[in-house]
């Protein structure tokens, strides 16, 4: 899967590279995600959001126009993402579920790669799913 990661710090870059192990084609950018840097996402399928970049409805629409279909955040929270706008755009969204009260940075990067793996295989990301389109529920009913 072709993905882009904005606003990534050097230690996060290392952890992401280790977790990915060359499975996905991930472009890493240190710039924040803004209207001015949105064009770097052209031709990518997935967006990896770090350091709580804000994704409002305008940003979501711009990302959809560029071909982004998936958004994965490295955080537990999703308040920085407009989930309703992403749902209306047909995008799938995932976070890092809060498990056992503690998640080390490497574990968060591992989860992001697991999310990309699941999406690439056409599957729901399970507990990491934050979609507004009930993709996991729909698939469970069809099984």
C-alpha positions as a Markdown table, in Angstrom:
| # | Residue | x | y | z |
|---|---|---|---|---|
| 1 | Unk | 0.0 | 0.0 | 0.0 |
| 2 | Unk | 1.2 | 3.5 | -0.8 |
| 3 | Unk | 1.1 | 5.7 | 2.2 |
| 4 | Unk | 2.3 | 9.1 | 3.4 |
| 5 | Unk | 3.3 | 10.1 | 6.9 |
| 6 | Unk | 3.3 | 13.8 | 7.8 |
| 7 | Unk | 4.8 | 15.5 | 10.8 |
| 8 | Unk | 7.0 | 12.6 | 11.8 |
| 9 | Unk | 9.9 | 13.0 | 14.3 |
| 10 | Unk | 13.2 | 11.2 | 13.8 |
| 11 | Unk | 12.5 | 8.5 | 16.5 |
| 12 | Unk | 9.0 | 7.9 | 15.1 |
| 13 | Unk | 10.6 | 7.5 | 11.6 |
| 14 | Unk | 12.9 | 4.8 | 12.9 |
| 15 | Unk | 10.1 | 2.9 | 14.8 |
| 16 | Unk | 7.9 | 3.1 | 11.7 |
| 17 | Unk | 10.6 | 1.8 | 9.4 |
| 18 | Unk | 11.3 | -1.1 | 11.8 |
| 19 | Unk | 7.6 | -1.9 | 12.1 |
| 20 | Unk | 7.0 | -1.7 | 8.3 |
| 21 | Unk | 10.0 | -3.8 | 7.3 |
| 22 | Unk | 9.6 | -2.7 | 3.7 |
| 23 | Unk | 6.0 | -4.1 | 3.3 |
| 24 | Unk | 4.4 | -0.8 | 2.4 |
| 25 | Unk | 5.7 | 2.1 | 0.3 |
| 26 | Unk | 5.6 | 4.9 | 2.9 |
| 27 | Unk | 6.7 | 8.4 | 2.1 |
| 28 | Unk | 7.9 | 10.2 | 5.2 |
| 29 | Unk | 7.6 | 14.0 | 5.5 |
| 30 | Unk | 8.7 | 16.1 | 8.5 |
| 31 | Unk | 6.3 | 18.9 | 7.6 |
| 32 | Unk | 2.9 | 19.3 | 9.2 |
| 33 | Unk | -0.1 | 18.4 | 7.2 |
| 34 | Unk | -1.6 | 21.7 | 6.0 |
| 35 | Unk | -3.4 | 22.9 | 2.9 |
| 36 | Unk | 0.0 | 23.9 | 1.5 |
| 37 | Unk | 1.5 | 20.4 | 2.0 |
| 38 | Unk | -1.6 | 18.5 | 1.1 |
| 39 | Unk | -0.4 | 17.9 | -2.5 |
| 40 | Unk | 2.4 | 15.6 | -1.3 |
| 41 | Unk | -0.3 | 13.0 | -0.7 |
| 42 | Unk | -1.1 | 12.8 | -4.5 |
| 43 | Unk | -1.0 | 9.1 | -5.6 |
| 44 | Unk | -1.1 | 7.7 | -2.1 |
| 45 | Unk | -3.9 | 5.5 | -0.7 |
| 46 | Unk | -3.3 | 6.0 | 3.0 |
| 47 | Unk | -2.4 | 8.9 | 5.3 |
| 48 | Unk | -0.5 | 8.3 | 8.6 |
| 49 | Unk | -1.1 | 11.2 | 11.0 |
| 50 | Unk | 1.4 | 11.9 | 13.8 |
| 51 | Unk | 1.6 | 14.5 | 16.5 |
| 52 | Unk | -2.1 | 15.3 | 16.4 |
| 53 | Unk | -2.3 | 17.1 | 13.0 |
| 54 | Unk | -5.8 | 18.5 | 12.7 |
| 55 | Unk | -7.9 | 17.0 | 9.9 |
| 56 | Unk | -11.0 | 19.1 | 9.4 |
| 57 | Unk | -13.7 | 18.7 | 6.7 |
| 58 | Unk | -11.7 | 20.9 | 4.2 |
| 59 | Unk | -8.6 | 18.8 | 4.7 |
| 60 | Unk | -10.6 | 15.5 | 4.3 |
| 61 | Unk | -12.1 | 16.7 | 1.1 |
| 62 | Unk | -8.7 | 17.7 | -0.2 |
| 63 | Unk | -7.3 | 14.3 | 0.7 |
| 64 | Unk | -10.1 | 12.5 | -0.9 |
| 65 | Unk | -9.6 | 14.5 | -4.1 |
| 66 | Unk | -6.0 | 13.3 | -4.1 |
| 67 | Unk | -6.9 | 9.6 | -3.8 |
| 68 | Unk | -6.6 | 9.0 | 0.0 |
| 69 | Unk | -8.9 | 6.3 | 1.1 |
| 70 | Unk | -7.5 | 5.4 | 4.6 |
| 71 | Unk | -6.4 | 7.5 | 7.6 |
| 72 | Unk | -4.4 | 6.0 | 10.4 |
| 73 | Unk | -3.5 | 8.0 | 13.5 |
| 74 | Unk | -0.7 | 7.0 | 15.9 |
| 75 | Unk | -2.8 | 8.3 | 18.8 |
| 76 | Unk | -5.4 | 6.7 | 21.0 |
| 77 | Unk | -7.7 | 9.7 | 20.6 |
| 78 | Unk | -9.4 | 10.8 | 17.4 |
| 79 | Unk | -10.6 | 14.3 | 18.5 |
| 80 | Unk | -8.2 | 15.8 | 15.9 |
| 81 | Unk | -9.9 | 14.0 | 13.1 |
| 82 | Unk | -13.3 | 15.0 | 11.6 |
| 83 | Unk | -14.7 | 11.5 | 11.6 |
| 84 | Unk | -18.1 | 12.5 | 10.2 |
| 85 | Unk | -16.4 | 14.2 | 7.2 |
| 86 | Unk | -14.2 | 11.1 | 6.7 |
| 87 | Unk | -17.3 | 8.9 | 6.8 |
| 88 | Unk | -19.1 | 11.0 | 4.3 |
| 89 | Unk | -16.0 | 10.8 | 2.0 |
| 90 | Unk | -16.1 | 7.0 | 2.3 |
| 91 | Unk | -12.7 | 6.9 | 4.1 |
| 92 | Unk | -11.7 | 4.3 | 6.6 |
| 93 | Unk | -10.1 | 5.5 | 9.8 |
| 94 | Unk | -8.1 | 3.7 | 12.4 |
| 95 | Unk | -6.4 | 4.7 | 15.7 |
| 96 | Unk | -4.2 | 2.8 | 18.1 |
| 97 | Unk | -6.6 | 1.1 | 20.6 |
| 98 | Unk | -5.7 | 1.7 | 24.3 |
| 99 | Unk | -4.7 | -1.8 | 25.5 |
| 100 | Unk | -3.6 | -2.7 | 29.0 |
| 101 | Unk | -3.2 | 0.9 | 30.0 |
| 102 | Unk | 0.1 | 1.3 | 28.2 |
| 103 | Unk | 1.4 | 1.5 | 24.7 |
| 104 | Unk | 5.1 | 2.1 | 23.9 |
| 105 | Unk | 5.9 | 4.1 | 20.7 |
| 106 | Unk | 7.1 | 1.0 | 18.9 |
| 107 | Unk | 3.9 | -0.8 | 19.7 |
| 108 | Unk | 1.9 | 2.1 | 18.2 |
| 109 | Unk | 3.9 | 1.9 | 15.0 |
| 110 | Unk | 3.4 | -1.9 | 14.9 |
| 111 | Unk | -0.4 | -1.2 | 15.2 |
| 112 | Unk | -0.3 | 1.3 | 12.3 |
| 113 | Unk | 1.4 | -1.2 | 10.1 |
| 114 | Unk | -1.1 | -3.9 | 11.2 |
| 115 | Unk | -3.9 | -1.4 | 10.2 |
| 116 | Unk | -2.3 | -0.9 | 6.7 |
| 117 | Unk | -1.9 | -4.7 | 6.4 |
| 118 | Unk | -5.6 | -5.3 | 7.1 |
| 119 | Unk | -6.7 | -2.6 | 4.7 |
| 120 | Unk | -4.4 | -3.9 | 2.0 |
| 121 | Unk | -6.0 | -7.3 | 2.4 |
| 122 | Unk | -9.5 | -5.8 | 2.2 |
| 123 | Unk | -10.3 | -6.4 | 5.9 |
| 124 | Unk | -11.6 | -4.3 | 8.8 |
| 125 | Unk | -9.0 | -3.3 | 11.4 |
| 126 | Unk | -11.1 | -4.6 | 14.2 |
| 127 | Unk | -10.7 | -2.7 | 17.5 |
| 128 | Unk | -8.7 | 0.0 | 15.8 |
| 129 | Unk | -11.6 | 0.9 | 13.6 |
| 130 | Unk | -13.0 | 4.4 | 14.0 |
| 131 | Unk | -15.0 | 4.5 | 10.8 |
| 132 | Unk | -18.4 | 6.1 | 10.6 |
| 133 | Unk | -19.5 | 3.7 | 7.9 |
| 134 | Unk | -19.8 | 0.6 | 10.1 |
| 135 | Unk | -17.5 | -1.5 | 7.8 |
| 136 | Unk | -16.8 | -4.0 | 10.5 |
| 137 | Unk | -20.4 | -4.5 | 11.4 |
| 138 | Unk | -21.4 | -4.9 | 7.8 |
| 139 | Unk | -18.7 | -7.6 | 7.2 |
| 140 | Unk | -19.7 | -9.4 | 10.3 |
| 141 | Unk | -23.3 | -9.6 | 9.2 |
| 142 | Unk | -22.3 | -10.9 | 5.8 |
| 143 | Unk | -20.2 | -13.7 | 7.3 |
